[in-house]
């Protein structure tokens, strides 16, 4: 019970702050030359997403926002977002399920990203992210039609797939059983010519230029890994692996510099342009809450000069 309270109370405080984003007239002003933002959204993350989107659009041009409803969003959620996102498009999750892909585990999101990227540059944006300053690398990738992916502590550069497989095999010999490790260890079986690449990145923030990945390629690679992994290919974590794999094998793909685009840093500082507040670190020290409050204050001032939010909420 104490553990639940320890998590629930900070979560309530965070939601109370982030809900203030819906006091803004709009979360963004769309521009014809911007990117398409894609997010797969659930009801508990609506306020979080509003802040993530507003912060991203403050520093990057956005033309439209596509939201993949995971099935939990109600009419009130849609109405709140419709009112504040001028270029919103709602996607039905059933339209992105395919018999050649696993079901669930964010595979519908990847399917949607590849589908949408037939004609536009698509940025997949997780709800638990904050953009803190100019995203020069992302804007440059968009302008030059280059793919990008968020890095991790263990994945800061794209390298040979065989080297990634050898590392994963050593981890499995040491007792690691996670399906992503299993998929990485199978890369040697896919890499007959030694030309495949891989990075242990994060699917929470990625950019896919138009026309670079076909749906058939996505389906075919999924089937090959399903044959190698069997039923485990349907486990949570395989979509993350596939995003890493697909982007790493695109020409001119880049991993965003981890020093500027970290996940759960011990301290958020001016050197950070974009932070992924994954899981536990949303509530660790109040930094995410305080940054959300500050961002909403700044956006309110830009729109209407509202007074600051009360501290200590």
N, C-alpha and C positions, 0 to 999 in steps of 0.2 A: 504493500500500500504506500509506503514511504517513497519507493522508487517511482510509482505512478504519479504521486503528487509532485515529486521533484522534476518530472518531465512536464506534467500537465500545466502547472502554474506558469512556468516560463513560456510555454506554448501559447497560453491564453494572453499573456502580456504582449507577446510578439504579434499575435493576430489583432489585438486591440490597436496597436500602433499601425500595422500595415493596412488595416481597414480604412484608415484616413486617406489612403490613396484614392478611394472612391469619392472623396470630396473634390477631387480635381475635375475640371470641366472635361478634359480629355487626357488619356494616357500617352498619346502621341499625335503628331501631325503628319499624315502620310505624304510621301513624295514619290513621283512617278519613277525616279531613277534609283529607288531604294531596294533593299533586299526583301524577300518574303520570310517572315518569321513563322516558324512552326513550333507548337508546343502541344504535348499530350497532357491534358489537364484533368485533375480530379477535384471533387468538391472541397476537400480540406485544404487545397493549395491555391484557391482562387485569390485570396488577398496577397499571398506570397507572389503569385504570378503577376499581379497588377504592378507590384513594385519592381519586379525583375524586368518587365516589359518597359515600363516608364523610364527606368534607369538606362536600359539599353538604347531605346529610341532617342534619348537625350544626346547620345554621342554617336549614333549610327543612323543613317537614313533608312527608313522602312517604307515600303510601298503597300504591303498588306500583311495581315496577321491571320494565320490559319490555325484554328484550335481543334485538336482531335479530342473529342469528348470520350473519356474512358467509360462512360455509362453512368457515372455518379452525379453529373451536373444536373441541377434542377432549373426550372424556368427562371427563377429569381437570379441565379448565377448568370445565365445567358443574358438576361435583361440588363443586369448591371454592367456586363462587359460590352454588350451591344451599344449601350448609351455612351461609353467612353472610348471605344475603339472605332474610329470612322471606317476603317478598311478591313473589317473583320469578316472572316469566312469560317463557317462551322463545318467540320468534317465528321462523318458518321463512321465509327470504328468498324462497323460491319463491311464497309466498302473497302477496307484495307486488310481484310483477312483473305488468305490465299492458301489453297491446298498444297502448295509447294514451299510454304513457310511455316514455322512454328506458330502456334496461337498464343497470344498474350506475351508477357515478358518484354513489352515495348516493341515487339516486332511490327505491329501495326504502325507505329511511329516511323520506323525506318522505311517501311513500305511507302508511307505517305511522303516522306522526304524525297525518296527516289522518284516517285511519281510527279511531285510538284516541281522537281528540279529538271524536268524535261524542258521547261521553258523559262525558268527563272532561277536566280541564285537564292538558295534556301538555307537559312540559318536555323538550326535546331537549338532552341533556348529552353533550358530547364527553369522551373519556377524558383528553385532555391539558389539563384544567382543574383549578384548585384554588380552593375557596372558603375565604377567609381570615377573614371576619368576617360580621356580620349582613347579609343581602341584603334590605334594607328595600324596595327598589324591586320586587324579585321577589315578595316576600310580599304587597305591596300590589296588584300586578298580579293575583296569584292570587285574593285576596279580592274584588277588584272585577271579575273576569272580563275583564281587559284583556290583549291580546297584547303581547309584548315581543320584542325581538331585540337581540343583542349588537352594539354599534357597532364602527366601525373608525376609523382616522385620517381616512379620506376620507368616512366615513359616520356622522355624529354626530346627524343629524336627518332626519326624513322630509320630502321636498320634492316638487315637481312632477316628474312623469315626463318631461315634455318638456325640462326643464332638465337632468336627468340624461342624456337622450339627446343633447342638444347637446354636453355635456361629453365624452361617450363618442365622439362623432363627431370632435371635435377631437383626441382621443387617437389615434384610428385614422388620421387624416390625418398624424399625427406618426410613424406606423409601428407602433403597438401592434396586435397581431393576436389577443390572447386572446379566447376565445369569450364570456366574460362581458361584455367591452367590446362585442363584436358584438351580443349580446342587448340590452344597454342602449341601443345606438344604434338598435335597431329599435323602441324604445318609442313613437316618434312615429307609427309606422304603426298602433299599437294604440290610440292615444289620440285618437279622433275628436272627442270632446267636451271634451278638455282637463281631464278630472277624475281621471285616474290619478295615483297617487303612487308614489314609489320611495325606497329608501334603500340605500346600498352597505354593508349590514351583514354579519354573519357568522353562518352557519347553525350554528356550533358550540354556540350556546347561545340557545335561543328558547323562547317560551311560547305555546301555542295554546289558547285557551279552548274549551269545548265548544260544538259546533254553529255555529262561525263560518265554517268553510270546508267546502264539500261536495266529495265525491270528483268529482262531475261538473264542478265548477268547475276543479279541478286538472287533470282530463283535457282539458277544453276549452281552457284557456289553454296547456297544453303543445302541443296540436295547432296552435294559432295561431302559436306561436313556431317550431314545427317547419316550418310552411309558409314562414315568413319567413327562417329560417336554413338550411333544408335539412339535409343530413347533419351539419352542424356542431352541430346541436341535441343530438346524441348524445355530444358531447365532455364530458370532465370539467370541471366548473365551471358547467354549466347548472342543476344542482339548487340550488347556492348562489344563483344569480340568482333562481330561482323562489321560494325561501323569502323573499328580500328583497322581491320583488314582491308576493307574497301577503300578507305581514304588513303591509307599508306601506299596502295598500289596505283594511285592516280598520279599522273605526271605533275610535277611542281607542287605537290602537297606539302603543307607546312604544319609543324607542331607549334602552337603558340608558346612563347617563352614562359616557362613556369614561374620565373621570378616576378613576372607581371600579372600572370594569370593563375594563381595558386588555388588549391583546394584545401580548405580548413587550415589556413596558416595559424601559427601560434599567436601572431599579432598582425592586425591589419594596419598597414602604414601607407604613406603617400606614394611609395614605390609600386603599389598594387593598383592596376587598372580595372581588374575584373576578379571577383572572388566567387568561388563555388562553395556555398555553405551546406555541404552534404551531411545529412544525418545528424549525428550527435552534436556537431559543432554549431548548429543553429542556436543552441541554448547554453553553450559552454560558459561564456563570460559576459553575455549581453551585447557583444560587439555587433552582431547582426541586427538586433533590435535597435540599437542606438544609430547605426548607419542608416537603417530604414527610416527612422524618425527624421534624421538630418536631411536625407534625400527628399522626403515628402515636404519638409519645410521649404527646401530650396525650390522645388517644383511649384509649390503654392505661391511663393514669392514671385516666381517668374510669370505665373498666370494672373495672380490677383493681389499680391502683396499681403497675404494673410499673416497674422501673428504666429510666432513659433508654437509648436505643440508643448503642452505642459511636460516638464521633466518628471521622471520617477513614476510613470504610469505603470 
